[in-house]
Amino acid sequence: MNTEKNYTTQLQAGLGLIPETMALLRLWSPGMNANKLADLAIETGQFSRATARRARNIVAEMFAPRYLTDEGAAAFRIKYMLEQRLPQDSLEQIFFLYTARAQQIFRDFVVEVYWPKYSAGANSLTKDDATQFIQRALDAGRMCKRWSEETVRRVSGYLIGCCLDFGLVAEDGRTKRTIKRFSIRKDVAIYLAHDLHFSGLSDMAVIHHHDWRLFGLEAQEVINQMKTLSQDGHLLIQSMPDLIQISWKYQTMEECLVAITKR
């Protein structure tokens, strides 16, 4: 989760694609790879308005990099939460998390552009903001080869569109979007904390992990979030300036998922 990746144009396969993601999760079953999932999506007419090539592209370029890595662990967990009727807003934040993990350019845009503007009290996020971000990345050598002006223009639009799909900005303009209030939901915070913990990270590494920055949280704010989860009985945290110790209530990720979806 911490490996830095080159920036790509893969977002052109689809932005948030929230309805498509939910449809594919319902079709998917453990052990099913991207090719089999695409075959099933085409066979069942899941994307009736899309060509077979487009359907395969959605699965291969969008769904698989986000949810079928690590032997489909993400797909398994999210499918369970979907079936247990986790609130739509929470599911969308988890989709946002996995999209940002898979697409380094989107992750960095959110962390380096969206949140600084949000914190500074800016009213809007513009396509020019995205273009300038990409130009800086080009100058820093973040792409395998130099992008054309047309590619820069298109990917700038994809970045703003992705922010729109995940609720970071409002649907109120073409080149300038109003920045919306965006904060991590409690069930998503529980999920993220335990996902990081069960990936083998130390308690201190969990607190300082860069995934929290996708939700605008720095280390002290993460500690405060953990203290809230502690009050709700999900874990117990002790924090000092140079030491973080967390007692984890759930012994497996499956136990955590049951707790998140329990009504």
C-alpha positions in Angstrom: 0.0 0.0 0.0 3.0 2.3 0.3 4.6 1.7 -3.0 4.9 4.8 -5.1 3.7 4.3 -8.7 4.1 6.2 -11.9 1.2 8.3 -13.0 -0.9 6.7 -15.8 -4.0 7.6 -17.8 -5.9 4.5 -16.5 -8.7 6.7 -15.1 -9.9 7.0 -18.7 -11.4 3.5 -18.3 -13.8 5.0 -15.7 -13.9 7.4 -12.8 -15.8 6.4 -9.7 -18.0 4.0 -11.6 -20.0 3.4 -8.4 -23.1 1.7 -9.9 -20.8 -0.5 -12.1 -18.7 -1.4 -9.1 -21.7 -2.5 -7.1 -23.0 -4.5 -10.0 -19.7 -6.3 -10.5 -19.4 -7.0 -6.8 -22.8 -8.7 -6.9 -21.6 -10.9 -9.8 -18.2 -11.7 -8.4 -17.5 -14.8 -6.3 -14.3 -15.8 -4.5 -11.7 -17.2 -6.9 -13.1 -15.5 -9.9 -10.5 -13.6 -11.9 -11.0 -10.6 -14.1 -11.5 -12.6 -17.4 -14.2 -14.8 -15.8 -15.9 -11.8 -14.3 -15.9 -9.9 -17.6 -17.3 -13.0 -19.3 -20.1 -13.2 -16.8 -20.9 -9.5 -17.0 -21.2 -9.8 -20.8 -23.2 -13.0 -20.6 -25.7 -11.6 -18.1 -26.0 -8.3 -20.0 -24.8 -6.4 -16.9 -23.8 -3.4 -19.1 -26.4 -3.6 -21.8 -25.6 -0.3 -23.3 -21.9 -1.1 -23.5 -20.0 -3.1 -26.1 -18.3 -6.3 -25.0 -15.0 -4.5 -25.4 -16.1 -1.7 -23.1 -17.3 -4.2 -20.5 -14.0 -6.0 -20.5 -12.2 -2.7 -20.3 -14.2 -1.7 -17.2 -13.3 -5.0 -15.5 -9.7 -5.1 -16.5 -8.8 -1.4 -16.1 -11.1 -0.3 -13.4 -12.4 -3.1 -11.2 -9.5 -5.5 -11.1 -6.7 -3.0 -10.1 -8.9 -1.7 -7.3 -10.6 -4.8 -5.9 -9.0 -8.0 -7.2 -5.4 -7.5 -6.0 -4.3 -9.6 -3.0 -6.4 -12.6 -4.2 -9.6 -10.5 -4.2 -9.5 -9.7 -0.5 -11.0 -6.3 -1.1 -13.7 -7.6 -3.3 -14.6 -10.3 -0.7 -14.9 -7.8 2.1 -16.8 -5.1 0.2 -19.2 -7.7 -1.3 -20.0 -8.8 2.3 -20.6 -5.2 3.4 -22.8 -4.6 0.3 -24.8 -7.7 1.0 -25.2 -6.7 4.7 -26.5 -3.3 3.5 -23.7 -1.0 4.8 -25.0 2.5 4.1 -24.3 3.8 0.6 -22.3 6.7 1.8 -19.9 4.4 3.6 -19.6 2.1 0.6 -18.7 5.0 -1.6 -16.0 6.1 0.8 -14.5 2.6 0.7 -14.6 2.7 -3.1 -12.8 6.1 -2.9 -10.1 4.5 -0.7 -9.5 1.7 -3.1 -9.6 3.9 -6.1 -6.9 6.2 -4.6 -4.8 3.2 -3.7 -4.9 1.9 -7.2 -4.5 5.3 -8.9 -1.5 7.2 -7.6 -2.3 10.3 -9.6 -5.7 10.5 -8.0 -4.4 9.9 -4.5 -1.7 12.6 -4.8 -4.2 15.1 -6.3 -6.5 14.6 -3.4 -3.7 14.9 -0.8 -1.7 17.6 -2.5 -4.3 19.8 -4.1 -7.8 19.1 -2.8 -7.1 19.0 1.0 -4.8 22.1 1.0 -7.5 24.1 -0.8 -10.2 22.7 1.6 -8.1 23.6 4.6 -7.4 27.1 3.3 -11.1 27.7 3.0 -11.2 27.8 -0.8 -14.6 27.6 -2.4 -13.8 25.7 -5.5 -11.6 23.2 -7.3 -11.0 23.9 -10.9 -9.7 22.1 -14.0 -6.8 24.6 -14.0 -5.8 23.2 -10.5 -5.7 19.7 -12.0 -3.8 20.9 -15.0 -1.2 22.7 -12.9 -0.8 19.6 -10.7 -0.2 17.4 -13.8 2.3 19.9 -15.2 4.3 19.8 -12.0 4.2 16.0 -12.1 5.5 16.0 -15.7 8.4 18.2 -14.7 9.1 15.9 -11.8 9.3 12.9 -14.1 6.2 11.1 -12.6 5.1 9.7 -16.0 6.9 7.1 -18.0 6.9 9.4 -21.0 5.9 13.0 -21.7 2.1 13.5 -22.1 0.7 15.5 -24.9 -1.4 18.6 -24.2 -4.5 16.7 -25.1 -3.7 14.0 -22.6 -3.1 16.6 -19.9 -6.4 18.2 -20.7 -8.3 14.9 -20.6 -6.7 13.6 -17.4 -7.3 17.0 -15.7 -11.0 16.4 -16.4 -10.8 12.8 -15.1 -9.3 14.0 -11.8 -12.1 16.6 -11.2 -14.7 14.0 -12.4 -13.4 11.5 -9.9 -13.7 14.0 -7.1 -17.2 14.6 -8.2 -18.1 10.9 -8.2 -16.9 10.5 -4.7 -18.6 13.5 -3.2 -15.6 15.8 -2.7 -17.0 18.5 -4.9 -20.5 19.5 -6.1 -22.0 19.0 -9.5 -22.4 22.8 -10.2 -20.0 23.7 -13.0 -18.0 22.3 -15.9 -14.5 23.7 -15.2 -15.0 24.9 -11.6 -16.7 22.8 -8.8 -17.7 23.9 -5.4 -15.7 22.1 -2.6 -18.0 20.1 -0.4 -17.6 19.1 3.3 -16.0 15.7 3.3 -15.2 13.7 6.4 -14.5 10.1 7.1 -17.5 8.1 8.4 -17.1 6.1 11.6 -17.6 2.7 10.0 -15.1 3.6 7.3 -12.6 4.7 10.0 -13.1 1.3 11.8 -12.6 -0.5 8.5 -9.4 1.4 7.5 -7.8 1.1 11.0 -8.3 -2.6 11.0 -7.3 -3.1 7.4 -4.0 -1.4 8.1 -3.6 -3.3 11.4 -4.2 -6.7 9.8 -1.8 -5.9 7.0 0.9 -6.3 9.6 1.6 -2.6 10.5 2.6 -1.6 14.0 0.3 0.6 15.9 2.4 3.7 15.3 2.5 2.9 11.6 -1.3 2.6 11.5 -1.6 6.1 13.0 0.9 7.6 10.6 -0.2 5.8 7.4 -0.8 8.0 4.4 -4.3 6.5 3.7 -5.7 8.7 6.4 -4.6 11.8 4.5 -7.1 10.9 1.8 -9.7 11.9 4.4 -7.8 15.0 5.5 -6.5 13.5 8.7 -3.0 14.0 10.1 -1.5 11.9 12.9 -3.0 13.8 15.8 -6.5 13.8 14.2 -6.2 10.1 13.6 -5.4 9.6 17.3 -8.5 11.6 18.1 -10.6 9.5 15.7 -9.2 6.4 17.4 -10.2 7.7 20.8 -13.8 8.1 19.5 -13.7 4.5 18.3 -12.4 3.5 21.7 -15.3 5.2 23.4 -17.6 3.1 21.2 -15.8 -0.1 22.3 -14.1 -1.0 19.0 -10.6 -0.8 20.4 -8.6 0.8 23.2 -5.9 3.3 22.5 -3.2 4.8 24.8 -1.1 7.6 23.3 1.9 9.5 24.5 4.2 11.8 22.4 6.6 8.9 21.4 4.4 5.9 22.0 1.1 4.6 20.6 -0.4 1.4 22.0 -3.7 0.0 20.7 -5.6 -3.0 22.1 -7.5 -4.4 19.2 -10.9 -6.0 20.0 -11.4 -7.9 16.8 -9.0 -10.7 16.1 -9.8 -11.1 12.4 -11.0 -8.8 9.7 -14.1 -10.9 9.4 -15.0 -10.1 13.1 -14.4 -6.4 12.2 -16.8 -6.6 9.2 -19.5 -8.2 11.3 -19.2 -5.3 13.9 -19.3 -2.7 11.1 -22.4 -4.1 9.6 -24.2 -5.0 12.8 -27.5 -3.3 13.3 
